[in-house]
Amino acid sequence: MFFSLSSDHLNQLVPLLGSLARLIASYGMIADEQIELLLDAADLDPDPAALAELRRWARLLTRARETPSPALRQTVVEGLLLRGLPEASVFLAVATVTGDTPGSAPGTVSAPTPSRLEASVTTLDFGMLPAGQGAMLDLEVRGGPGQVVVESDQVRVTPAQFGVGATHLRVEVRPLASGLLWTSLKLVTVGVTVEVPVMAQWEEAAAPLPMASTIQSPTAESTSSVPSYSFTFAEASLRHLPVYLLLDVSASLAWALMQGLEELQHALLADPFARDHVRLGIMTFSNSAEWLTNGLIKVEDMQQVLPTLQATHAPLPRLGWQQSGRRGVARLDLALQKLSESIDRDVTKAVKGGQKGDWRPVVFILTDGGPTDEQGNLTDSLWQPAHAALINRPRGQIKPSTIVAVGCGPNVDDSTLKAMSTGNAFWMGNSPAACFALFQYLSQSITNSLQPGGDPADSLAQCPSTPISSG
């Protein structure tokens, strides 16, 4: 009898095989203390059976590293397979410690030759789903052996490994009551990682539309169960939805943001209702805060803004963001102060018994790290008072309906991102492609909220958190 672990317990340990392989490839045989740390990081108890099993895996991988002959490598592969481990995970682990191609599968003469890693789609978009309903899509992957790494508990992929030839993966998103899911899954082989964005949006629970004569203005008191911002085309003709984008350009974000802003403009222009009623305010912040739009502008006027952003940040490389961990000054406090001034100046207030006024603004903050002082030192002492002043404005002054913070790149601090948000915060990935896809989703959310029965005040606030990682 080979196994002292149940199949469920063994499956919980499988993800640690890759971690063991990387440690052994770098340092040789590892100590029990390191194995216990891996178990603790995976929320698993370091019971004697688990420790014994991981020690056995480590001994086999260490032998493969120390004597990387084809015969021994194949023997290690066979030994790990006898332990009940998945074939793709075994090939990947052995290849990691030997620095060579994976060993052969049982019954074959030579190792499978890895081919180019390819996925049948570049993005998994589940579209708009009914509230509380999950969904599944299929994904075909070639070019293994490799494994799938999922970043969100809302997403499940089976199987979690893929081979050299075509492997069909089933990707399932778990149901949400409402809001947006923005995450990714990673296809990992020995030398290549491919990131596939995963997106889904859930409809708000349906509510009956009120008659035009009973629709409430933003400042009116109402005991109706109907959301006070539900509207019809007739009343919306007098109102605008202010959308502010505060963009951190203290690192090399600008080129990815350029592509995203162009996508946002094209999507809003394609929807006549959004084109007429959305007003955009775009501001960049680093050592200062500068309007690109001079407050709120019409969507079609963005044509004049994009060349300005491109010219201002032309020296930055056409990459996503810096991976070195270095970043510059990020004065979010100055941006929030200018935002307050624009709200007072550019957003139309409701008049009791008269005009409806604009909807309360929606604010997006895109940042790759944390706010700083003028010297570039991370600090909460400047931005937090400005943030508090914005969301706690006195009665009679307009304040944002929601602030959504979006983390970009490797320096994101989870707690700071959540503190910036009045609803949920989320992480959009670690590449320019992820930035571009995010703007696609923002434009879809804006246009959906402006349809009859939509809720411009709340629909963008329900972005469920995605686990922050170094991506």
Protein Blocks (a to p, Z undefined) as FASTA:
>chain_A
ZZfcdfklmmmmmmmmmmmmmmmmmnopadfklmmmmmmmnopacbfklmmmmmmmmmmm
mmmmmmmcfklmmmmmmmmmmnopafklmmmmmmmmnopacdddehiabdcdddddddfb
fbdcebjadehiacddddddehiacddddfbfkbccddfbdcfbdcdddddddddfbdcd
ddddddddfkbccdddddddddddddddddfklpccfkbccfbfbdfkbccfklmmmpcc
dddddddfkbcfklmmmmmmmmmmmmmmmpmklmmmpccdddddffbccdfkgpaadfkl
mmmmmmmmmmmmmmpccdfbdfklpacdddfklmmmmmmmmmmmmmccddehianbjadd
ddddddfbdcddfkopacfklmmmmmmmmmmccehiacdfbdcdddedjkbcfklmmmmp
mbbcddebjcfklmmmmmmmmmmmmmmmmpghiafklmmmmcccddddeZZ
